[in-house]
Amino acid sequence: MRPLAKRAASLTLILALPLALAACFGSDGDRPSLMEGAQAGGPQPFPDNFRSDALALLHAYLNNPVGVRDASMADPVLREIGGRQFYVSCLHFTPRETDGSYRAMRERAVVYVNGRADRVVDRASDLCAGAVYAPFPELEKMAR
């Protein structure tokens, strides 16, 4: 291959690489909605492993899962989301900030689809109204 052709091929590869990577990662718009991920018709199954599933999801959700304080979790209850019933478990916790400090307690909801933790909802006040919390020490013991 001639030097100019070799350079052109390298340049093309360098320019195409970011596009290929972007296609692999997709966007939030590419993520299936709750309706697409749910079983067609019928009720959702109870998430038997809701604590461990939520823990695994939060490990990926939190920027720094180490040092969480005041963690508590409510058992899953059926809530309506987008016209369908899904099991939702609510959480209270205080994460450690990037500067090492602690600020306000956070309330989040974990939505279960087909018996598995599917996503974390940041604005959970409506979903978590009336939730009864119990200590969730496993969240406080998370490591990287």
C-alpha positions in Angstrom: 0.0 0.0 0.0 1.3 3.5 -0.8 2.0 5.9 2.1 -0.8 8.2 1.0 -3.3 5.4 0.8 -2.2 4.0 4.1 -2.7 7.5 5.7 -6.1 7.8 4.2 -7.1 4.4 5.5 -5.9 5.2 9.0 -7.7 8.6 9.0 -10.9 6.9 7.9 -10.6 4.4 10.6 -9.9 7.1 13.3 -13.0 9.0 12.1 -15.2 6.0 12.0 -14.3 4.6 15.4 -16.3 7.2 17.4 -19.4 6.5 15.3 -19.1 2.8 15.8 -18.7 3.2 19.5 -21.7 5.5 19.7 -23.8 3.0 17.9 -22.8 0.3 20.5 -23.8 2.5 23.5 -26.9 4.0 22.0 -28.9 6.6 23.9 -31.6 6.6 26.6 -34.1 6.8 23.7 -32.9 3.4 22.6 -33.7 1.8 25.9 -37.0 -0.2 25.9 -39.9 1.4 27.7 -41.5 -0.3 30.6 -44.3 -1.3 28.3 -42.0 -3.0 25.8 -40.0 -4.8 28.6 -43.1 -6.1 30.4 -44.8 -9.4 29.9 -47.7 -9.0 27.5 -50.9 -8.7 29.5 -51.3 -10.4 32.9 -49.9 -9.2 36.2 -46.3 -8.7 37.0 -44.6 -11.4 39.1 -43.5 -10.5 42.6 -39.7 -9.8 42.6 -38.5 -12.6 44.9 -34.9 -11.3 45.0 -35.8 -7.7 45.2 -33.1 -6.7 47.8 -30.2 -8.2 45.9 -31.5 -7.0 42.5 -31.9 -3.5 43.9 -28.4 -3.6 45.3 -26.9 -4.7 42.0 -28.8 -1.9 40.2 -27.8 0.7 42.7 -24.1 -0.4 42.5 -24.2 0.7 38.8 -26.5 3.7 39.5 -24.4 5.4 42.2 -21.3 7.2 41.1 -19.6 6.1 44.4 -21.4 3.3 46.1 -19.0 3.4 49.1 -20.0 5.2 52.3 -23.8 5.3 51.9 -25.5 6.2 55.2 -29.0 5.9 56.7 -30.2 3.3 54.1 -33.7 2.0 54.3 -35.9 0.2 51.9 -39.6 -0.5 51.6 -40.9 -3.9 50.4 -42.2 -3.9 46.8 -45.8 -2.9 46.2 -47.8 -2.6 43.0 -48.0 0.9 41.6 -49.4 2.2 38.3 -46.8 3.4 35.8 -47.9 4.3 32.3 -51.3 2.6 32.8 -49.8 -0.7 33.9 -49.1 -2.2 37.3 -45.4 -2.8 38.3 -43.8 -3.7 41.6 -41.9 -0.7 43.0 -39.6 -0.6 46.0 -38.7 2.7 47.6 -35.3 3.6 49.1 -34.1 6.3 51.4 -30.3 6.8 51.7 -27.6 9.5 52.0 -24.8 9.0 49.5 -21.3 10.3 50.0 -20.7 13.2 47.7 -17.6 13.5 45.5 -15.9 15.8 47.9 -16.5 13.3 50.8 -19.3 15.2 52.5 -22.9 14.2 53.1 -25.8 16.3 52.1 -29.6 15.6 52.0 -31.2 12.2 52.1 -32.4 10.9 48.8 -35.5 9.1 47.9 -35.5 6.8 44.9 -37.8 4.1 43.6 -36.7 0.8 42.0 -39.1 -0.5 39.3 -39.3 -4.2 38.8 -40.2 -5.6 35.4 -40.9 -9.4 35.0 -39.6 -9.9 38.6 -36.2 -8.2 38.0 -35.0 -4.7 39.0 -35.2 -2.7 35.8 -34.6 1.0 36.6 -34.1 3.6 39.3 -36.6 6.5 39.3 -35.2 9.7 40.6 -38.4 11.6 41.2 -40.1 9.1 43.4 -42.3 11.1 45.7 -45.6 10.0 44.1 -44.5 6.4 43.7 -43.3 6.2 47.3 -46.2 8.0 49.1 -47.1 5.9 52.2 -44.1 3.6 51.9 -43.0 1.8 55.1 -39.2 1.6 55.3 -37.0 -0.9 57.1 -33.2 -0.7 57.6 -31.2 -1.7 54.5 -27.7 -2.3 55.9 -26.5 -4.1 52.7 -26.6 -0.8 50.9 -24.4 0.8 53.5 -21.8 -2.0 53.1 -21.4 -1.7 49.3 -17.9 -1.5 47.9 -16.6 -0.5 44.5 
